[in-house]
């Protein structure tokens, strides 16, 4: 096989609707590794939010977390590369979000700061966020009034809110900061009433996306960029799918991902990762 690295998104891609890696996907990853291919989790989740789901990942090495802002050892969480947001940029984001009903969430590397999220602003944690933090055993640090000194380790600034508020906030930040940031706003929990849908707003440094993580790691491993495969399903996968040597959309991917990809595999509940890997190993997808 001409490809030497495969990046795998987690939610909606490697993980099924139960949040697990199927035995079929595990076996396919092992087949790729046996063929000399580096297989890398490439997720929007932080390391701590990913580790339980990756417990069965074969031969774990390095993973790409926080949409490319952090590259770390899968087992220990020790980072080897970080892409922070400039403190003055983080502060401008916080100033735009701080008076909304939902708390502002600033993700950091817990091995540096001692916590996963700095929670700030005048809002409160949503029930979804409280549940997620408990489920993932997240360490939080609450500080209502912050200074630039608190923002030297920000990997991501964001919030969880309903659709209209999250979209309005993203538009305001786009107007104010534009090319200084990279931003995603997407639906996490769908409800019939748009005001009850749960959206996630995520803001990173300008150059941060999953392709940044994959290309950095490829450089360390002396892998050419056209030897990279990316498999994903959501908006934060598009940059990597577009720029990789081979971009593969899941059967359950959003339309924009399918349009950007070279190939489409089965859904995440049909072991789509395994199907894609086998097509690659057989030389059917080039």
Secondary structure, DSSP 8 states (H G I E B T S, - for coil): ----EEEE-TBTTTB-TTS-B-HHHHHHHHHHHHTT-EEEEB-SS-HHHHTTTTTT-TT--EEEEGGGTEEEETTT--EEEE----HHHHHHHHHHHTTSSB-EEEE--HHHHS-SEEEESSSB--HHHHHHHHHTT--EEE-SS--GGGGTT-SEEEEEEEHHHHHHHHHHHHHHHGGGEEEEEEEEE--SSGGG-EEEEEEEETT-SHHHHHHHHHHHTT--GGGEEEEE-SGGGHHHHHHSSEEEE-TT--HHHHHH-SEE---GGGTHHHHHHHHHHTT---
